[in-house]
Amino acid sequence: MKQSSSVEELAAQLRNELNRYSPGGKLPSSRALVERFRVSPVTVSRALAQLAAEGLVVTRPGAGAFRARPRTPLTRTGDTSWQEVALSADGAADLVPRTVDASGVTICLAAPPPGVIEFNGGYPHPSLQPEKAMAAALSRAGRRPGAWGRPPLDGLPELREWFARGIGDTVTAADVLISAGGQSALTTALRALAPPGAPVLVESPTYPGMLAIARAAGLRPVPVPVDADGVRPALLADAFRATGARVFVCQPLFQNPTGAVLSADRRPDVLRIAREAGAFVVEDDFVRRLAHDDAGPLPRPLAADDPDGVVVHVSSLTKATSPSLRVGALAARGPVLERLRAIQVVDTFFVPRPLQEAALELVGSPAWARHLRRLSGELRARRAAMTAGLALRLPGLALPHIPVGGYHLWLRLPEGADETRLHTAALRAGVAFTPGRPYFSAEPPAAHLRLSFAAVAGTEEIAEGLRRLRTACDEVFGGPGAAETVRQAPAGL
Ligand SMILES: Cc1ncc(COP(=O)(O)O)c(C=O)c1O
């Protein structure tokens, strides 16, 4: 029998027998347990440790193991209503009140109820994660010399070098800071670049998690519309002029949620406009490693064509691996790097060294290239299944752009359609999607929904999810012809 299962079995037996002992009473000695259950001393000590972790047993070195005394419940229920005042009655005269609201993020992170198909997930399904390679990398990492010590504050030099190479020749390891994934890097960047109350230009629509960061930092997101070629340069210039903003947050590659790629002719415009405004461009390059296998060559990151240090680049490993491999990078040139470094150290000290070592082991292993190849093929197949299923089941939903990278599709509903009602009906029908509203920092031009194809088990689940979505559309838009009544949505993304 495997060691781990004998530990589980022994722990279960001891758990069942605990009532035999009075609270605080002594359990049989380890030796007695070894003899009685015919297991090794290691198994006994692990099973007791497990019960101790569950709070059922207390172990005292040299004295033995004892049944834990029940914790005395708090007799008086406290009154926490004072906190409502404390959390809101801010004496400081903030120009822009801080709002801390995680709902735009949790909708992509939360697991849907059992049986509900997850078209709302923001990370790859376990079957798309390199689980074996990650486990092997983590175990090798844990044995590396110094793995449990303090890492250099900026991150492991080899990992910084690896991220720098991925960005382009112009970026060196010295320009890179290792961060705890993209979310943390975006938080650092926004806090470093804009003081509370300042405007920050954002694409419209854009990633709600970034809007949440901006609002929690007391910043004022100002939307700049995106079309199928990315942000619209003339409107970007207008927005800089109108607001005096010093920061623009941009996802040039497979934008979330539209999937748009900033076109070759707009790339220099964006950098020039920001430079002329004396502003930074935060480049959120979050899904570069999720290009589909029919994508062809990808445009370089904006940071690779930026001699003047306009771009603060953010990238992350999570989307191509697992939400828990929270390792990413911030890259920047010039004095701003010092500001970013200081904010990051103040906020988080550093990214845990074992995780950095594991990331390094993973991306340096032969399994890495294999995994990325498989992922890009799988994502293309899923995208094809979803677009074909939409054409079949929901031909009236407007899908203005089919991206060749990333993990989701962005659909536009006709004027007057109520995405919240559709969302509720879809959950009833057994499918979850992400409603469009949180992606807009101001009034949306239309109702939308985002359908993710990465978090589901495979193409069969995609087909079933779309069947359920059709049921929900029929319910909300009326009758079996619903998809057709959801006829021509207005033009645009
Ligand atoms: C556009 C974008 N940027 C950044 C992130 C943050 O991801 P992570 O912190 O897992 O790297 C996400 C997550 O959904 C995202 O969609």
Ligand as a Chemical Component Dictionary entry (heavy atoms), coordinates in Angstrom:
data_LIG
# 
_chem_comp.id                   LIG 
_chem_comp.type                 NON-POLYMER 
_chem_comp.pdbx_formal_charge   0 
_chem_comp.three_letter_code    LIG 
# 
loop_
_chem_comp_atom.comp_id 
_chem_comp_atom.atom_id 
_chem_comp_atom.alt_atom_id 
_chem_comp_atom.type_symbol 
_chem_comp_atom.charge 
_chem_comp_atom.model_Cartn_x 
_chem_comp_atom.model_Cartn_y 
_chem_comp_atom.model_Cartn_z 
_chem_comp_atom.pdbx_ordinal 
LIG C1 C1 C 0 -5.664 41.184 -19.614 1  
LIG C2 C2 C 0 -5.194 40.542 -18.363 2  
LIG N1 N1 N 0 -4.099 40.994 -17.769 3  
LIG C3 C3 C 0 -3.632 40.455 -16.639 4  
LIG C4 C4 C 0 -4.283 39.410 -16.028 5  
LIG C5 C5 C 0 -3.729 38.871 -14.748 6  
LIG O1 O1 O 0 -3.369 37.537 -14.823 7  
LIG P1 P1 P 0 -2.281 36.879 -13.873 8  
LIG O2 O2 O 0 -2.199 37.713 -12.633 9  
LIG O3 O3 O 0 -2.793 35.516 -13.604 10 
LIG O4 O4 O 0 -0.998 36.889 -14.631 11 
LIG C6 C6 C 0 -5.446 38.902 -16.600 12 
LIG C7 C7 C 0 -6.201 37.817 -15.967 13 
LIG O5 O5 O 0 -7.271 37.433 -16.369 14 
LIG C8 C8 C 0 -5.916 39.483 -17.811 15 
LIG O6 O6 O 0 -7.021 39.045 -18.402 16 
# 
loop_
_chem_comp_bond.comp_id 
_chem_comp_bond.atom_id_1 
_chem_comp_bond.atom_id_2 
_chem_comp_bond.value_order 
_chem_comp_bond.pdbx_ordinal 
LIG C1 C2 SING 1  
LIG C2 N1 SING 2  
LIG C2 C8 DOUB 3  
LIG N1 C3 DOUB 4  
LIG C3 C4 SING 5  
LIG C4 C5 SING 6  
LIG C4 C6 DOUB 7  
LIG C5 O1 SING 8  
LIG O1 P1 SING 9  
LIG P1 O2 DOUB 10 
LIG P1 O3 SING 11 
LIG P1 O4 SING 12 
LIG C6 C7 SING 13 
LIG C6 C8 SING 14 
LIG C7 O5 DOUB 15 
LIG C8 O6 SING 16 
# 
